[in-house]
Amino acid sequence: MNTKQQLVSIMADYRLGLFVFRNDLRVEDNLALYDAAQRSEILICCFCFNPTQNKYGHYGIPAMGKHRFTFLQQSLKQLRTELEMRGQKLIVLTGTFDWILTELISERQVDAVFLSQHQGYYERLQLSLLQQRFPFLPFHETPNNTLFSEPELPFELADLPETFSQFRKKVEPLSRDFSVQLVDALPPLPENISYPGFKAETLNELASADFEGGERAGLEHLASYFSGQSAGTYKQTRNALDDFSSSTKFSPWLAQGCLSVRQIMAALREYEAQFGENESSYWISFELLWREYFFWYALKHGKRLFAFSGLSGKSPKTSFYSERFQKWCSGNTPYPIVNACMKQLNATGYMSNRGRQLVASCFVHELSLDWRYGAAYFEQQLIDYDVSSNWGNWQYLAGVGADPRGHRQFNLEKQTERYDPDNEFIKRWAGDLSGQPIDSVDAADWPVR
Ligand SMILES: Cc1cc2nc3c(=O)[nH]c(=O)nc-3n(C[C@H](O)[C@H](O)[C@H](O)COP(=O)(O)OP(=O)(O)OC[C@H]3O[C@@H](n4cnc5c(N)ncnc54)[C@H](O)[C@@H]3O)c2cc1C
């Protein structure tokens, strides 16, 4: 045992701590892991993977597609290396969250469980099932994936403002030091731990070339982003449909927690100290507040995040048409810009924010489809899928969420003229399928599928 570890064990509150990684797949600036390390004499670090996610999900759409799965595997591989460098090990358990953890906690006689606070309704439900099974076991949940913790917010969660603008005006004046917590040493593993580690050979090499999962890759991307020119022009370029440097591309690492939002803010502050604050650097923090807003929105509204009527209490006048849905998913609609975006998503796992707004607007307005199917398809395909940002943005665009205007239809022709005037993006992704009908009908106008 080295001196740091000895120090840790002298001060420890618990003999055996269990740290459960979820959307916080990093070691640096992982406040929940830091807490576990400070308070446990020995520690087990685990991640629970439920393989049914690759098969089942909302509305029969598997919840995790190949891009995110590969990104996740890469992230776990890097996490394992980071833990090993600190004398620890990553144990990957396969099965249902509450059942496999019930088994592990009972078998190893765990004294306390540590996790990061999760905003997802189902994730919170799984945790509360586990807590009900062990009513006397301490569970420590640390705010770890937001800029502010709940007590720091200038309102009670129940009073979260109904719109993003009101939220932003309340939280922007809060001053906060975004210093990053380093984690150099971790308590040792218990002896004779027999659970298998993560097998690198299961790694599926389908990841998008632009995004490599993991903490190291995320930190490299962060450093490279702020060392170039892109942050200085972000406000002007962020709406572009393509081009890697037009927006930050932090989202996949943020979604899996390979990077913390505090690390990003610390890097942004450093950039501003060196090059001066400007409209673009401010706009990066502005966008990060959208993410922050949706986190608290999901936590406040729970399962209503997934409800057809959202927060509005009124069901939209849309439905499910299988042919339209299939055409939208595969990029075979009468709308070239939508097709190009969907083909890009299917091929890479990524789509720009502009693209997401256009395809979601088309889904709801031109195709009259039930927005929840679109959100579920995004959940499967997006490499940066994040429960609150995804379902919150879909609700917003479907007019049942945090949008005071309640109806956001984009004019697809005008948007194409503005964002793809030479049809370069449409050509690159083979979006133009002129003459494609919205529905297949026979001569008497009856649907044929
Ligand atoms: C229908 C729809 C679904 C979406 N689903 C997701 C999702 O599952 N996961 C996800 O991270 N983002 C989602 N977004 C938000 C946004 O499109 C992405 O965060 C952004 O495109 C990611 O690219 P970037 O990192 O380069 O973003 P940048 O423009 O560089 O923004 C910086 C960061 O700010 C945050 N951000 C920016 N815009 C938003 C926004 N509208 N809502 C929440 N956070 C935002 C993200 O963390 C992003 O990484 C969705 C948007 C729409 C319209």
The ligand as a MOL file (V3000), in Angstrom:
LIG
                    3D

  0  0  0     0  0            999 V3000
M  V30 BEGIN CTAB
M  V30 COUNTS 53 58 0 0 0
M  V30 BEGIN ATOM
M  V30 1 C -34.3350 16.4690 -31.7540 0
M  V30 2 C -33.0070 16.7000 -31.0620 0
M  V30 3 C -32.4150 15.6670 -30.3300 0
M  V30 4 C -31.2130 15.8740 -29.6610 0
M  V30 5 N -30.6360 14.8340 -28.9600 0
M  V30 6 C -29.4890 15.0390 -28.2710 0
M  V30 7 C -28.8880 13.9930 -27.5340 0
M  V30 8 O -29.4000 12.8640 -27.4410 0
M  V30 9 N -27.7130 14.2460 -26.9000 0
M  V30 10 C -27.1170 15.4830 -26.9420 0
M  V30 11 O -26.0420 15.6660 -26.3490 0
M  V30 12 N -27.6870 16.4910 -27.5970 0
M  V30 13 C -28.8410 16.3180 -28.2700 0
M  V30 14 N -29.3920 17.3490 -28.9910 0
M  V30 15 C -28.8020 18.6950 -28.8600 0
M  V30 16 C -27.7510 19.0730 -29.9100 0
M  V30 17 O -28.2180 18.8200 -31.1940 0
M  V30 18 C -26.4080 18.3540 -29.7060 0
M  V30 19 O -26.0020 18.5010 -28.3710 0
M  V30 20 C -25.3240 18.9230 -30.5930 0
M  V30 21 O -25.7020 18.8640 -31.9300 0
M  V30 22 C -24.0480 18.1450 -30.3650 0
M  V30 23 O -23.0080 18.6280 -31.1640 0
M  V30 24 P -21.8850 19.5380 -30.5280 0
M  V30 25 O -21.2900 18.8900 -29.3250 0
M  V30 26 O -20.9400 19.9040 -31.6010 0
M  V30 27 O -22.7270 20.8060 -30.0540 0
M  V30 28 P -22.3280 22.3050 -29.8270 0
M  V30 29 O -23.1580 23.1700 -30.6940 0
M  V30 30 O -20.8670 22.5090 -29.9310 0
M  V30 31 O -22.8010 22.6040 -28.3350 0
M  V30 32 C -21.9360 22.4020 -27.2000 0
M  V30 33 C -22.6330 21.4990 -26.2280 0
M  V30 34 O -23.8080 22.1430 -25.7460 0
M  V30 35 C -24.8280 21.1910 -25.5270 0
M  V30 36 N -25.9760 21.4920 -26.3930 0
M  V30 37 C -25.9860 22.2080 -27.5350 0
M  V30 38 N -27.2470 22.3290 -28.0130 0
M  V30 39 C -28.0480 21.6600 -27.1560 0
M  V30 40 C -29.4490 21.4230 -27.0900 0
M  V30 41 N -30.3090 21.8910 -28.0120 0
M  V30 42 N -29.9150 20.6570 -26.0780 0
M  V30 43 C -29.0970 20.1640 -25.1250 0
M  V30 44 N -27.7630 20.3890 -25.1330 0
M  V30 45 C -27.2370 21.1210 -26.1160 0
M  V30 46 C -24.2520 19.8330 -25.8770 0
M  V30 47 O -23.7650 19.2530 -24.6990 0
M  V30 48 C -23.1050 20.1890 -26.8150 0
M  V30 49 O -22.0630 19.2250 -26.8330 0
M  V30 50 C -30.5980 17.1550 -29.6950 0
M  V30 51 C -31.1860 18.1800 -30.4250 0
M  V30 52 C -32.3740 17.9570 -31.1090 0
M  V30 53 C -32.9850 19.0810 -31.8950 0
M  V30 END ATOM
M  V30 BEGIN BOND
M  V30 1 1 1 2
M  V30 2 1 2 3
M  V30 3 2 2 52
M  V30 4 2 3 4
M  V30 5 1 4 5
M  V30 6 1 4 50
M  V30 7 2 5 6
M  V30 8 1 6 7
M  V30 9 1 6 13
M  V30 10 2 7 8
M  V30 11 1 7 9
M  V30 12 1 9 10
M  V30 13 2 10 11
M  V30 14 1 10 12
M  V30 15 2 12 13
M  V30 16 1 13 14
M  V30 17 1 14 15
M  V30 18 1 14 50
M  V30 19 1 15 16
M  V30 20 1 16 17
M  V30 21 1 16 18
M  V30 22 1 18 19
M  V30 23 1 18 20
M  V30 24 1 20 21
M  V30 25 1 20 22
M  V30 26 1 22 23
M  V30 27 1 23 24
M  V30 28 2 24 25
M  V30 29 1 24 26
M  V30 30 1 24 27
M  V30 31 1 27 28
M  V30 32 2 28 29
M  V30 33 1 28 30
M  V30 34 1 28 31
M  V30 35 1 31 32
M  V30 36 1 32 33
M  V30 37 1 33 34
M  V30 38 1 33 48
M  V30 39 1 34 35
M  V30 40 1 35 36
M  V30 41 1 35 46
M  V30 42 1 36 37
M  V30 43 1 36 45
M  V30 44 2 37 38
M  V30 45 1 38 39
M  V30 46 1 39 40
M  V30 47 2 39 45
M  V30 48 1 40 41
M  V30 49 2 40 42
M  V30 50 1 42 43
M  V30 51 2 43 44
M  V30 52 1 44 45
M  V30 53 1 46 47
M  V30 54 1 46 48
M  V30 55 1 48 49
M  V30 56 2 50 51
M  V30 57 1 51 52
M  V30 58 1 52 53
M  V30 END BOND
M  V30 END CTAB
M  END
